[in-house]
Structure formats: C-alpha cells, structure tokens
C-alpha cells in the first residue's frame, strides 16, 4: 500500500521534472544542434568513404590525388 503510494508520487514528480526540462528552449536548441552536427558528421564520413565499400569507391574516384586504386 505505502509502496504504491510512494511509486505514484515518484512518477508524478518525475513527469513534472521531465516536462519542465523538455520545455527549456536552451535544451531544445542544444538537442537540435547535436542532431544537425551528427548529420553533418555522417555526411562527411560518407564523403570520405568510411560508411560503406561503395562510398569508399566513390570517394577514391573523386580524389585527384589517388590514381588507379586496386579493388580487392
């Protein structure tokens, strides 16, 4: 009985804290910045050929400094 009461109070208080935290504009901005930077980083990895074998082939074909690479 007391355990369910304490659990209910804890859940209510936790929801309140989470709601207030997610409403914070600074936190929203930092999450959006993180998402944007992650996408930018993934694109950079893809451009240099780290995400798959096909991307590596494309990156090597675009790079003028690499001449006639051997496919294994």
PDB file of N, CA, C, O and CB in Angstrom:
ATOM      1  N   UNK A   1       0.828  -1.182   0.000  1.00  0.00           N
ATOM      2  CA  UNK A   1       0.000   0.000   0.000  1.00  0.00           C
ATOM      3  C   UNK A   1       0.881   1.257   0.000  1.00  0.00           C
ATOM      4  O   UNK A   1       0.716   2.130  -0.852  1.00  0.00           O
ATOM      5  CB  UNK A   1      -0.947  -0.008   1.213  1.00  0.00           C
ATOM      6  N   UNK A   2       1.790   1.344   0.930  1.00  0.00           N
ATOM      7  CA  UNK A   2       2.664   2.514   1.004  1.00  0.00           C
ATOM      8  C   UNK A   2       3.585   2.554  -0.212  1.00  0.00           C
ATOM      9  O   UNK A   2       3.904   3.623  -0.732  1.00  0.00           O
ATOM     10  CB  UNK A   2       3.494   2.499   2.313  1.00  0.00           C
ATOM     11  N   UNK A   3       4.011   1.359  -0.660  1.00  0.00           N
ATOM     12  CA  UNK A   3       4.895   1.289  -1.828  1.00  0.00           C
ATOM     13  C   UNK A   3       4.231   1.847  -3.078  1.00  0.00           C
ATOM     14  O   UNK A   3       4.869   2.568  -3.845  1.00  0.00           O
ATOM     15  CB  UNK A   3       5.325  -0.149  -2.075  1.00  0.00           C
ATOM     16  N   UNK A   4       2.965   1.525  -3.295  1.00  0.00           N
ATOM     17  CA  UNK A   4       2.263   2.037  -4.476  1.00  0.00           C
ATOM     18  C   UNK A   4       2.039   3.543  -4.361  1.00  0.00           C
ATOM     19  O   UNK A   4       2.077   4.253  -5.366  1.00  0.00           O
ATOM     20  CB  UNK A   4       0.915   1.312  -4.660  1.00  0.00           C
ATOM     21  N   UNK A   5       1.809   4.028  -3.164  1.00  0.00           N
ATOM     22  CA  UNK A   5       1.643   5.464  -2.941  1.00  0.00           C
ATOM     23  C   UNK A   5       2.941   6.209  -3.252  1.00  0.00           C
ATOM     24  O   UNK A   5       2.932   7.235  -3.933  1.00  0.00           O
ATOM     25  CB  UNK A   5       1.204   5.738  -1.487  1.00  0.00           C
ATOM     26  N   UNK A   6       4.049   5.685  -2.748  1.00  0.00           N
ATOM     27  CA  UNK A   6       5.352   6.301  -2.994  1.00  0.00           C
ATOM     28  C   UNK A   6       5.683   6.246  -4.483  1.00  0.00           C
ATOM     29  O   UNK A   6       6.192   7.217  -5.044  1.00  0.00           O
ATOM     30  CB  UNK A   6       6.455   5.599  -2.168  1.00  0.00           C
ATOM     31  N   UNK A   7       5.396   5.111  -5.124  1.00  0.00           N
ATOM     32  CA  UNK A   7       5.659   4.975  -6.557  1.00  0.00           C
ATOM     33  C   UNK A   7       4.832   5.986  -7.358  1.00  0.00           C
ATOM     34  O   UNK A   7       5.339   6.579  -8.311  1.00  0.00           O
ATOM     35  CB  UNK A   7       5.348   3.539  -7.028  1.00  0.00           C
ATOM     36  N   UNK A   8       3.594   6.182  -6.990  1.00  0.00           N
ATOM     37  CA  UNK A   8       2.740   7.162  -7.670  1.00  0.00           C
ATOM     38  C   UNK A   8       3.269   8.578  -7.526  1.00  0.00           C
ATOM     39  O   UNK A   8       3.299   9.337  -8.495  1.00  0.00           O
ATOM     40  CB  UNK A   8       1.326   7.090  -7.128  1.00  0.00           C
ATOM     41  N   UNK A   9       3.682   8.933  -6.325  1.00  0.00           N
ATOM     42  CA  UNK A   9       4.247  10.268  -6.087  1.00  0.00           C
ATOM     43  C   UNK A   9       5.535  10.440  -6.883  1.00  0.00           C
ATOM     44  O   UNK A   9       5.765  11.493  -7.478  1.00  0.00           O
ATOM     45  CB  UNK A   9       4.514  10.493  -4.576  1.00  0.00           C
ATOM     46  N   UNK A  10       6.369   9.413  -6.893  1.00  0.00           N
ATOM     47  CA  UNK A  10       7.630   9.474  -7.631  1.00  0.00           C
ATOM     48  C   UNK A  10       7.367   9.668  -9.124  1.00  0.00           C
ATOM     49  O   UNK A  10       8.016  10.496  -9.763  1.00  0.00           O
ATOM     50  CB  UNK A  10       8.457   8.194  -7.394  1.00  0.00           C
ATOM     51  N   UNK A  11       6.417   8.908  -9.687  1.00  0.00           N
ATOM     52  CA  UNK A  11       6.093   9.034 -11.117  1.00  0.00           C
ATOM     53  C   UNK A  11       5.571  10.432 -11.438  1.00  0.00           C
ATOM     54  O   UNK A  11       5.954  11.023 -12.447  1.00  0.00           O
ATOM     55  CB  UNK A  11       5.051   7.976 -11.530  1.00  0.00           C
ATOM     56  N   UNK A  12       4.702  10.957 -10.583  1.00  0.00           N
ATOM     57  CA  UNK A  12       4.136  12.283 -10.808  1.00  0.00           C
ATOM     58  C   UNK A  12       5.238  13.343 -10.777  1.00  0.00           C
ATOM     59  O   UNK A  12       5.284  14.226 -11.634  1.00  0.00           O
ATOM     60  CB  UNK A  12       3.057  12.598  -9.752  1.00  0.00           C
ATOM     61  N   UNK A  13       6.110  13.249  -9.797  1.00  0.00           N
ATOM     62  CA  UNK A  13       7.201  14.222  -9.664  1.00  0.00           C
ATOM     63  C   UNK A  13       8.180  14.108 -10.841  1.00  0.00           C
ATOM     64  O   UNK A  13       8.663  15.118 -11.353  1.00  0.00           O
ATOM     65  CB  UNK A  13       7.950  14.013  -8.323  1.00  0.00           C
ATOM     66  N   UNK A  14       8.464  12.886 -11.258  1.00  0.00           N
ATOM     67  CA  UNK A  14       9.373  12.666 -12.380  1.00  0.00           C
ATOM     68  C   UNK A  14       8.796  13.238 -13.669  1.00  0.00           C
ATOM     69  O   UNK A  14       9.512  13.883 -14.435  1.00  0.00           O
ATOM     70  CB  UNK A  14       9.661  11.171 -12.549  1.00  0.00           C
ATOM     71  N   UNK A  15       7.529  13.012 -13.911  1.00  0.00           N
ATOM     72  CA  UNK A  15       6.889  13.566 -15.114  1.00  0.00           C
ATOM     73  C   UNK A  15       6.951  15.087 -15.111  1.00  0.00           C
ATOM     74  O   UNK A  15       7.176  15.705 -16.152  1.00  0.00           O
ATOM     75  CB  UNK A  15       5.423  13.099 -15.212  1.00  0.00           C
ATOM     76  N   UNK A  16       6.754  15.684 -13.960  1.00  0.00           N
ATOM     77  CA  UNK A  16       6.808  17.137 -13.846  1.00  0.00           C
ATOM     78  C   UNK A  16       8.204  17.656 -14.171  1.00  0.00           C
ATOM     79  O   UNK A  16       8.352  18.633 -14.906  1.00  0.00           O
ATOM     80  CB  UNK A  16       6.394  17.579 -12.440  1.00  0.00           C
ATOM     81  N   UNK A  17       9.223  17.005 -13.627  1.00  0.00           N
ATOM     82  CA  UNK A  17      10.603  17.436 -13.882  1.00  0.00           C
ATOM     83  C   UNK A  17      10.954  17.271 -15.356  1.00  0.00           C
ATOM     84  O   UNK A  17      11.549  18.167 -15.955  1.00  0.00           O
ATOM     85  CB  UNK A  17      11.592  16.638 -13.010  1.00  0.00           C
ATOM     86  N   UNK A  18      10.596  16.149 -15.937  1.00  0.00           N
ATOM     87  CA  UNK A  18      10.892  15.898 -17.352  1.00  0.00           C
ATOM     88  C   UNK A  18      10.168  16.911 -18.231  1.00  0.00           C
ATOM     89  O   UNK A  18      10.749  17.431 -19.184  1.00  0.00           O
ATOM     90  CB  UNK A  18      10.486  14.459 -17.750  1.00  0.00           C
ATOM     91  N   UNK A  19       8.929  17.191 -17.925  1.00  0.00           N
ATOM     92  CA  UNK A  19       8.153  18.156 -18.717  1.00  0.00           C
ATOM     93  C   UNK A  19       8.803  19.542 -18.670  1.00  0.00           C
ATOM     94  O   UNK A  19       8.950  20.197 -19.702  1.00  0.00           O
ATOM     95  CB  UNK A  19       6.695  18.233 -18.199  1.00  0.00           C
ATOM     96  N   UNK A  20       9.186  19.982 -17.480  1.00  0.00           N
ATOM     97  CA  UNK A  20       9.848  21.291 -17.348  1.00  0.00           C
ATOM     98  C   UNK A  20      11.188  21.311 -18.085  1.00  0.00           C
ATOM     99  O   UNK A  20      11.542  22.306 -18.716  1.00  0.00           O
ATOM    100  CB  UNK A  20      10.062  21.637 -15.861  1.00  0.00           C
ATOM    101  N   UNK A  21      11.914  20.223 -18.001  1.00  0.00           N
ATOM    102  CA  UNK A  21      13.222  20.155 -18.656  1.00  0.00           C
ATOM    103  C   UNK A  21      13.080  20.207 -20.167  1.00  0.00           C
ATOM    104  O   UNK A  21      13.833  20.917 -20.832  1.00  0.00           O
ATOM    105  CB  UNK A  21      13.963  18.882 -18.245  1.00  0.00           C
ATOM    106  N   UNK A  22      12.135  19.474 -20.715  1.00  0.00           N
ATOM    107  CA  UNK A  22      11.960  19.440 -22.165  1.00  0.00           C
ATOM    108  C   UNK A  22      11.383  20.738 -22.721  1.00  0.00           C
ATOM    109  O   UNK A  22      11.507  21.003 -23.917  1.00  0.00           O
ATOM    110  CB  UNK A  22      11.064  18.289 -22.544  1.00  0.00           C
ATOM    111  N   UNK A  23      10.765  21.535 -21.886  1.00  0.00           N
ATOM    112  CA  UNK A  23      10.240  22.830 -22.310  1.00  0.00           C
ATOM    113  C   UNK A  23      11.314  23.909 -22.347  1.00  0.00           C
ATOM    114  O   UNK A  23      11.072  24.999 -22.867  1.00  0.00           O
ATOM    115  CB  UNK A  23       9.122  23.259 -21.391  1.00  0.00           C
ATOM    116  N   UNK A  24      12.485  23.629 -21.809  1.00  0.00           N
ATOM    117  CA  UNK A  24      13.577  24.606 -21.752  1.00  0.00           C
ATOM    118  C   UNK A  24      14.087  24.894 -23.163  1.00  0.00           C
ATOM    119  O   UNK A  24      14.547  23.972 -23.837  1.00  0.00           O
ATOM    120  CB  UNK A  24      14.732  24.090 -20.850  1.00  0.00           C
ATOM    121  N   UNK A  25      14.021  26.155 -23.635  1.00  0.00           N
ATOM    122  CA  UNK A  25      14.450  26.476 -25.001  1.00  0.00           C
ATOM    123  C   UNK A  25      15.950  26.242 -25.228  1.00  0.00           C
ATOM    124  O   UNK A  25      16.360  25.888 -26.334  1.00  0.00           O
ATOM    125  CB  UNK A  25      14.110  27.922 -25.316  1.00  0.00           C
ATOM    126  N   UNK A  26      16.752  26.436 -24.206  1.00  0.00           N
ATOM    127  CA  UNK A  26      18.182  26.192 -24.355  1.00  0.00           C
ATOM    128  C   UNK A  26      18.480  24.725 -24.597  1.00  0.00           C
ATOM    129  O   UNK A  26      19.347  24.386 -25.403  1.00  0.00           O
ATOM    130  CB  UNK A  26      18.926  26.671 -23.128  1.00  0.00           C
ATOM    131  N   UNK A  27      17.767  23.859 -23.905  1.00  0.00           N
ATOM    132  CA  UNK A  27      17.944  22.424 -24.073  1.00  0.00           C
ATOM    133  C   UNK A  27      17.474  21.985 -25.459  1.00  0.00           C
ATOM    134  O   UNK A  27      18.128  21.178 -26.120  1.00  0.00           O
ATOM    135  CB  UNK A  27      17.184  21.657 -22.980  1.00  0.00           C
ATOM    136  N   UNK A  28      16.329  22.527 -25.894  1.00  0.00           N
ATOM    137  CA  UNK A  28      15.836  22.201 -27.236  1.00  0.00           C
ATOM    138  C   UNK A  28      16.842  22.615 -28.295  1.00  0.00           C
ATOM    139  O   UNK A  28      17.089  21.877 -29.248  1.00  0.00           O
ATOM    140  CB  UNK A  28      14.487  22.883 -27.498  1.00  0.00           C
ATOM    141  N   UNK A  29      17.425  23.802 -28.127  1.00  0.00           N
ATOM    142  CA  UNK A  29      18.399  24.303 -29.087  1.00  0.00           C
ATOM    143  C   UNK A  29      19.650  23.421 -29.114  1.00  0.00           C
ATOM    144  O   UNK A  29      20.193  23.133 -30.181  1.00  0.00           O
ATOM    145  CB  UNK A  29      18.777  25.751 -28.752  1.00  0.00           C
ATOM    146  N   UNK A  30      20.097  22.999 -27.942  1.00  0.00           N
ATOM    147  CA  UNK A  30      21.293  22.156 -27.909  1.00  0.00           C
ATOM    148  C   UNK A  30      21.016  20.775 -28.494  1.00  0.00           C
ATOM    149  O   UNK A  30      21.892  20.205 -29.144  1.00  0.00           O
ATOM    150  CB  UNK A  30      21.808  22.021 -26.475  1.00  0.00           C
ATOM    151  N   UNK A  31      19.821  20.221 -28.281  1.00  0.00           N
ATOM    152  CA  UNK A  31      19.467  18.950 -28.918  1.00  0.00           C
ATOM    153  C   UNK A  31      19.441  19.093 -30.438  1.00  0.00           C
ATOM    154  O   UNK A  31      19.941  18.226 -31.155  1.00  0.00           O
ATOM    155  CB  UNK A  31      18.102  18.455 -28.409  1.00  0.00           C
ATOM    156  N   UNK A  32      18.858  20.186 -30.927  1.00  0.00           N
ATOM    157  CA  UNK A  32      18.791  20.400 -32.373  1.00  0.00           C
ATOM    158  C   UNK A  32      20.190  20.580 -32.952  1.00  0.00           C
ATOM    159  O   UNK A  32      20.485  20.079 -34.037  1.00  0.00           O
ATOM    160  CB  UNK A  32      17.917  21.624 -32.701  1.00  0.00           C
ATOM    161  N   UNK A  33      21.043  21.289 -32.237  1.00  0.00           N
ATOM    162  CA  UNK A  33      22.422  21.474 -32.686  1.00  0.00           C
ATOM    163  C   UNK A  33      23.151  20.128 -32.744  1.00  0.00           C
ATOM    164  O   UNK A  33      23.914  19.874 -33.677  1.00  0.00           O
ATOM    165  CB  UNK A  33      23.170  22.450 -31.750  1.00  0.00           C
ATOM    166  N   UNK A  34      22.918  19.276 -31.758  1.00  0.00           N
ATOM    167  CA  UNK A  34      23.519  17.942 -31.735  1.00  0.00           C
ATOM    168  C   UNK A  34      23.056  17.123 -32.938  1.00  0.00           C
ATOM    169  O   UNK A  34      23.864  16.460 -33.588  1.00  0.00           O
ATOM    170  CB  UNK A  34      23.164  17.211 -30.424  1.00  0.00           C
ATOM    171  N   UNK A  35      21.764  17.169 -33.232  1.00  0.00           N
ATOM    172  CA  UNK A  35      21.217  16.419 -34.365  1.00  0.00           C
ATOM    173  C   UNK A  35      21.822  16.923 -35.669  1.00  0.00           C
ATOM    174  O   UNK A  35      22.227  16.126 -36.516  1.00  0.00           O
ATOM    175  CB  UNK A  35      19.677  16.535 -34.406  1.00  0.00           C
ATOM    176  N   UNK A  36      21.884  18.239 -35.836  1.00  0.00           N
ATOM    177  CA  UNK A  36      22.445  18.816 -37.059  1.00  0.00           C
ATOM    178  C   UNK A  36      23.914  18.458 -37.228  1.00  0.00           C
ATOM    179  O   UNK A  36      24.349  18.099 -38.322  1.00  0.00           O
ATOM    180  CB  UNK A  36      22.280  20.329 -37.051  1.00  0.00           C
ATOM    181  N   UNK A  37      24.681  18.557 -36.142  1.00  0.00           N
ATOM    182  CA  UNK A  37      26.103  18.232 -36.219  1.00  0.00           C
ATOM    183  C   UNK A  37      26.330  16.751 -36.499  1.00  0.00           C
ATOM    184  O   UNK A  37      27.275  16.389 -37.200  1.00  0.00           O
ATOM    185  CB  UNK A  37      26.801  18.627 -34.926  1.00  0.00           C
ATOM    186  N   UNK A  38      25.469  15.897 -35.957  1.00  0.00           N
ATOM    187  CA  UNK A  38      25.591  14.467 -36.214  1.00  0.00           C
ATOM    188  C   UNK A  38      25.345  14.164 -37.684  1.00  0.00           C
ATOM    189  O   UNK A  38      26.083  13.387 -38.291  1.00  0.00           O
ATOM    190  CB  UNK A  38      24.614  13.676 -35.338  1.00  0.00           C
ATOM    191  N   UNK A  39      24.319  14.768 -38.257  1.00  0.00           N
ATOM    192  CA  UNK A  39      24.041  14.557 -39.673  1.00  0.00           C
ATOM    193  C   UNK A  39      25.185  15.075 -40.547  1.00  0.00           C
ATOM    194  O   UNK A  39      25.559  14.441 -41.534  1.00  0.00           O
ATOM    195  CB  UNK A  39      22.730  15.241 -40.062  1.00  0.00           C
ATOM    196  N   UNK A  40      25.730  16.221 -40.179  1.00  0.00           N
ATOM    197  CA  UNK A  40      26.855  16.793 -40.914  1.00  0.00           C
ATOM    198  C   UNK A  40      28.068  15.855 -40.838  1.00  0.00           C
ATOM    199  O   UNK A  40      28.745  15.626 -41.841  1.00  0.00           O
ATOM    200  CB  UNK A  40      27.215  18.194 -40.354  1.00  0.00           C
ATOM    201  N   UNK A  41      28.335  15.319 -39.647  1.00  0.00           N
ATOM    202  CA  UNK A  41      29.453  14.406 -39.462  1.00  0.00           C
ATOM    203  C   UNK A  41      29.256  13.122 -40.259  1.00  0.00           C
ATOM    204  O   UNK A  41      30.202  12.619 -40.865  1.00  0.00           O
ATOM    205  CB  UNK A  41      29.632  14.084 -37.986  1.00  0.00           C
ATOM    206  N   UNK A  42      28.037  12.588 -40.263  1.00  0.00           N
ATOM    207  CA  UNK A  42      27.758  11.374 -41.047  1.00  0.00           C
ATOM    208  C   UNK A  42      27.987  11.623 -42.529  1.00  0.00           C
ATOM    209  O   UNK A  42      28.521  10.765 -43.232  1.00  0.00           O
ATOM    210  CB  UNK A  42      26.313  10.897 -40.813  1.00  0.00           C
ATOM    211  N   UNK A  43      27.585  12.794 -43.003  1.00  0.00           N
ATOM    212  CA  UNK A  43      27.786  13.124 -44.407  1.00  0.00           C
ATOM    213  C   UNK A  43      29.273  13.242 -44.717  1.00  0.00           C
ATOM    214  O   UNK A  43      29.717  12.802 -45.778  1.00  0.00           O
ATOM    215  CB  UNK A  43      27.061  14.428 -44.764  1.00  0.00           C
ATOM    216  N   UNK A  44      30.044  13.827 -43.811  1.00  0.00           N
ATOM    217  CA  UNK A  44      31.493  13.921 -44.014  1.00  0.00           C
ATOM    218  C   UNK A  44      32.127  12.531 -44.077  1.00  0.00           C
ATOM    219  O   UNK A  44      32.994  12.279 -44.914  1.00  0.00           O
ATOM    220  CB  UNK A  44      32.141  14.748 -42.886  1.00  0.00           C
ATOM    221  N   UNK A  45      31.695  11.628 -43.190  1.00  0.00           N
ATOM    222  CA  UNK A  45      32.213  10.260 -43.231  1.00  0.00           C
ATOM    223  C   UNK A  45      31.861   9.577 -44.548  1.00  0.00           C
ATOM    224  O   UNK A  45      32.671   8.847 -45.120  1.00  0.00           O
ATOM    225  CB  UNK A  45      31.664   9.447 -42.055  1.00  0.00           C
ATOM    226  N   UNK A  46      30.650   9.823 -45.016  1.00  0.00           N
ATOM    227  CA  UNK A  46      30.227   9.225 -46.279  1.00  0.00           C
ATOM    228  C   UNK A  46      31.056   9.789 -47.431  1.00  0.00           C
ATOM    229  O   UNK A  46      31.436   9.054 -48.343  1.00  0.00           O
ATOM    230  CB  UNK A  46      28.722   9.474 -46.524  1.00  0.00           C
ATOM    231  N   UNK A  47      31.336  11.091 -47.391  1.00  0.00           N
ATOM    232  CA  UNK A  47      32.117  11.722 -48.455  1.00  0.00           C
ATOM    233  C   UNK A  47      33.545  11.199 -48.518  1.00  0.00           C
ATOM    234  O   UNK A  47      34.127  11.110 -49.599  1.00  0.00           O
ATOM    235  CB  UNK A  47      32.136  13.220 -48.264  1.00  0.00           C
ATOM    236  N   UNK A  48      34.111  10.853 -47.370  1.00  0.00           N
ATOM    237  CA  UNK A  48      35.487  10.347 -47.396  1.00  0.00           C
ATOM    238  C   UNK A  48      35.534   8.826 -47.474  1.00  0.00           C
ATOM    239  O   UNK A  48      36.618   8.242 -47.505  1.00  0.00           O
ATOM    240  CB  UNK A  48      36.244  10.820 -46.162  1.00  0.00           C
ATOM    241  N   UNK A  49      34.375   8.180 -47.506  1.00  0.00           N
ATOM    242  CA  UNK A  49      34.321   6.752 -47.779  1.00  0.00           C
ATOM    243  C   UNK A  49      34.365   5.838 -46.583  1.00  0.00           C
ATOM    244  O   UNK A  49      34.739   4.674 -46.729  1.00  0.00           O
ATOM    245  CB  UNK A  49      35.408   6.405 -48.647  1.00  0.00           C
ATOM    246  N   UNK A  50      34.000   6.306 -45.406  1.00  0.00           N
ATOM    247  CA  UNK A  50      34.056   5.461 -44.225  1.00  0.00           C
ATOM    248  C   UNK A  50      32.758   4.718 -43.927  1.00  0.00           C
ATOM    249  O   UNK A  50      32.731   3.901 -43.007  1.00  0.00           O
ATOM    250  CB  UNK A  50      34.425   6.286 -43.053  1.00  0.00           C
ATOM    251  N   UNK A  51      31.702   4.967 -44.655  1.00  0.00           N
ATOM    252  CA  UNK A  51      30.436   4.352 -44.267  1.00  0.00           C
ATOM    253  C   UNK A  51      30.140   3.049 -44.995  1.00  0.00           C
ATOM    254  O   UNK A  51      29.432   2.202 -44.449  1.00  0.00           O
ATOM    255  CB  UNK A  51      29.322   5.311 -44.507  1.00  0.00           C
ATOM    256  N   UNK A  52      30.657   2.855 -46.212  1.00  0.00           N
ATOM    257  CA  UNK A  52      30.456   1.592 -46.910  1.00  0.00           C
ATOM    258  C   UNK A  52      31.500   1.442 -48.015  1.00  0.00           C
ATOM    259  O   UNK A  52      32.226   2.383 -48.334  1.00  0.00           O
ATOM    260  CB  UNK A  52      29.025   1.509 -47.495  1.00  0.00           C
ATOM    261  N   UNK A  53      31.559   0.261 -48.584  1.00  0.00           N
ATOM    262  CA  UNK A  53      32.535  -0.011 -49.637  1.00  0.00           C
ATOM    263  C   UNK A  53      32.241   0.845 -50.876  1.00  0.00           C
ATOM    264  O   UNK A  53      33.159   1.331 -51.537  1.00  0.00           O
ATOM    265  CB  UNK A  53      32.527  -1.514 -50.006  1.00  0.00           C
ATOM    266  N   UNK A  54      30.966   1.020 -51.177  1.00  0.00           N
ATOM    267  CA  UNK A  54      30.585   1.827 -52.335  1.00  0.00           C
ATOM    268  C   UNK A  54      30.973   3.292 -52.142  1.00  0.00           C
ATOM    269  O   UNK A  54      31.435   3.952 -53.073  1.00  0.00           O
ATOM    270  CB  UNK A  54      29.079   1.711 -52.589  1.00  0.00           C
ATOM    271  N   UNK A  55      30.779   3.790 -50.922  1.00  0.00           N
ATOM    272  CA  UNK A  55      31.160   5.171 -50.616  1.00  0.00           C
ATOM    273  C   UNK A  55      32.671   5.353 -50.724  1.00  0.00           C
ATOM    274  O   UNK A  55      33.150   6.393 -51.176  1.00  0.00           O
ATOM    275  CB  UNK A  55      30.680   5.564 -49.208  1.00  0.00           C
ATOM    276  N   UNK A  56      33.412   4.331 -50.306  1.00  0.00           N
ATOM    277  CA  UNK A  56      34.872   4.397 -50.424  1.00  0.00           C
ATOM    278  C   UNK A  56      35.280   4.473 -51.889  1.00  0.00           C
ATOM    279  O   UNK A  56      36.171   5.244 -52.244  1.00  0.00           O
ATOM    280  CB  UNK A  56      35.532   3.175 -49.747  1.00  0.00           C
ATOM    281  N   UNK A  57      34.649   3.694 -52.728  1.00  0.00           N
ATOM    282  CA  UNK A  57      34.959   3.720 -54.168  1.00  0.00           C
ATOM    283  C   UNK A  57      34.663   5.102 -54.754  1.00  0.00           C
ATOM    284  O   UNK A  57      35.465   5.643 -55.516  1.00  0.00           O
ATOM    285  CB  UNK A  57      34.144   2.633 -54.924  1.00  0.00           C
ATOM    286  N   UNK A  58      33.507   5.672 -54.395  1.00  0.00           N
ATOM    287  CA  UNK A  58      33.139   6.995 -54.898  1.00  0.00           C
ATOM    288  C   UNK A  58      34.114   8.057 -54.405  1.00  0.00           C
ATOM    289  O   UNK A  58      34.509   8.942 -55.165  1.00  0.00           O
ATOM    290  CB  UNK A  58      31.711   7.352 -54.470  1.00  0.00           C
ATOM    291  N   UNK A  59      34.499   7.970 -53.139  1.00  0.00           N
ATOM    292  CA  UNK A  59      35.418   8.957 -52.575  1.00  0.00           C
ATOM    293  C   UNK A  59      36.788   8.859 -53.249  1.00  0.00           C
ATOM    294  O   UNK A  59      37.419   9.878 -53.531  1.00  0.00           O
ATOM    295  CB  UNK A  59      35.555   8.759 -51.051  1.00  0.00           C
ATOM    296  N   UNK A  60      37.236   7.658 -53.500  1.00  0.00           N
ATOM    297  CA  UNK A  60      38.521   7.484 -54.182  1.00  0.00           C
ATOM    298  C   UNK A  60      38.454   7.964 -55.628  1.00  0.00           C
ATOM    299  O   UNK A  60      39.423   8.523 -56.141  1.00  0.00           O
ATOM    300  CB  UNK A  60      38.950   6.016 -54.141  1.00  0.00           C
ATOM    301  N   UNK A  61      37.331   7.753 -56.278  1.00  0.00           N
ATOM    302  CA  UNK A  61      37.174   8.204 -57.660  1.00  0.00           C
ATOM    303  C   UNK A  61      37.160   9.732 -57.738  1.00  0.00           C
ATOM    304  O   UNK A  61      37.631  10.294 -58.727  1.00  0.00           O
ATOM    305  CB  UNK A  61      35.884   7.630 -58.267  1.00  0.00           C
ATOM    306  N   UNK A  62      36.628  10.419 -56.716  1.00  0.00           N
ATOM    307  CA  UNK A  62      36.573  11.881 -56.715  1.00  0.00           C
ATOM    308  C   UNK A  62      37.909  12.519 -56.363  1.00  0.00           C
ATOM    309  O   UNK A  62      38.170  13.661 -56.742  1.00  0.00           O
ATOM    310  CB  UNK A  62      35.518  12.355 -55.746  1.00  0.00           C
ATOM    311  N   UNK A  63      38.753  11.798 -55.647  1.00  0.00           N
ATOM    312  CA  UNK A  63      40.014  12.366 -55.170  1.00  0.00           C
ATOM    313  C   UNK A  63      41.056  12.334 -56.285  1.00  0.00           C
ATOM    314  O   UNK A  63      41.408  11.264 -56.780  1.00  0.00           O
ATOM    315  CB  UNK A  63      40.527  11.597 -53.928  1.00  0.00           C
ATOM    316  N   UNK A  64      41.541  13.495 -56.674  1.00  0.00           N
ATOM    317  CA  UNK A  64      42.520  13.602 -57.759  1.00  0.00           C
ATOM    318  C   UNK A  64      43.888  13.071 -57.354  1.00  0.00           C
ATOM    319  O   UNK A  64      44.685  12.687 -58.210  1.00  0.00           O
ATOM    320  CB  UNK A  64      42.647  15.047 -58.206  1.00  0.00           C
ATOM    321  N   UNK A  65      44.164  13.046 -56.050  1.00  0.00           N
ATOM    322  CA  UNK A  65      45.477  12.611 -55.579  1.00  0.00           C
ATOM    323  C   UNK A  65      45.640  11.094 -55.638  1.00  0.00           C
ATOM    324  O   UNK A  65      46.763  10.590 -55.632  1.00  0.00           O
ATOM    325  CB  UNK A  65      45.705  13.094 -54.161  1.00  0.00           C
ATOM    326  N   UNK A  66      44.519  10.362 -55.694  1.00  0.00           N
ATOM    327  CA  UNK A  66      44.566   8.899 -55.740  1.00  0.00           C
ATOM    328  C   UNK A  66      44.426   8.467 -57.187  1.00  0.00           C
ATOM    329  O   UNK A  66      43.429   8.776 -57.840  1.00  0.00           O
ATOM    330  CB  UNK A  66      43.447   8.257 -54.853  1.00  0.00           C
ATOM    331  N   UNK A  67      45.423   7.755 -57.689  1.00  0.00           N
ATOM    332  CA  UNK A  67      45.380   7.300 -59.076  1.00  0.00           C
ATOM    333  C   UNK A  67      45.218   5.792 -59.093  1.00  0.00           C
ATOM    334  O   UNK A  67      45.909   5.074 -58.370  1.00  0.00           O
ATOM    335  CB  UNK A  67      46.658   7.727 -59.851  1.00  0.00           C
ATOM    336  N   UNK A  68      44.318   5.327 -59.907  1.00  0.00           N
ATOM    337  CA  UNK A  68      44.127   3.897 -60.172  1.00  0.00           C
ATOM    338  C   UNK A  68      44.323   3.007 -58.947  1.00  0.00           C
ATOM    339  O   UNK A  68      45.336   2.320 -58.811  1.00  0.00           O
ATOM    340  CB  UNK A  68      45.072   3.460 -61.247  1.00  0.00           C
ATOM    341  N   UNK A  69      43.341   3.037 -58.072  1.00  0.00           N
ATOM    342  CA  UNK A  69      43.401   2.169 -56.914  1.00  0.00           C
ATOM    343  C   UNK A  69      43.012   0.744 -57.331  1.00  0.00           C
ATOM    344  O   UNK A  69      42.261   0.560 -58.289  1.00  0.00           O
ATOM    345  CB  UNK A  69      42.473   2.693 -55.784  1.00  0.00           C
ATOM    346  N   UNK A  70      43.518  -0.246 -56.618  1.00  0.00           N
ATOM    347  CA  UNK A  70      43.247  -1.642 -56.931  1.00  0.00           C
ATOM    348  C   UNK A  70      42.099  -2.110 -56.064  1.00  0.00           C
ATOM    349  O   UNK A  70      42.124  -1.947 -54.844  1.00  0.00           O
ATOM    350  CB  UNK A  70      44.503  -2.528 -56.718  1.00  0.00           C
ATOM    351  N   UNK A  71      41.079  -2.700 -56.704  1.00  0.00           N
ATOM    352  CA  UNK A  71      39.937  -3.207 -55.944  1.00  0.00           C
ATOM    353  C   UNK A  71      40.260  -4.614 -55.470  1.00  0.00           C
ATOM    354  O   UNK A  71      40.695  -5.463 -56.247  1.00  0.00           O
ATOM    355  CB  UNK A  71      38.631  -3.193 -56.801  1.00  0.00           C
ATOM    356  N   UNK A  72      40.041  -4.845 -54.187  1.00  0.00           N
ATOM    357  CA  UNK A  72      40.340  -6.162 -53.611  1.00  0.00           C
ATOM    358  C   UNK A  72      39.079  -6.979 -53.556  1.00  0.00           C
ATOM    359  O   UNK A  72      39.104  -8.124 -53.104  1.00  0.00           O
ATOM    360  CB  UNK A  72      40.961  -6.036 -52.204  1.00  0.00           C
TER     361      UNK A  72
END
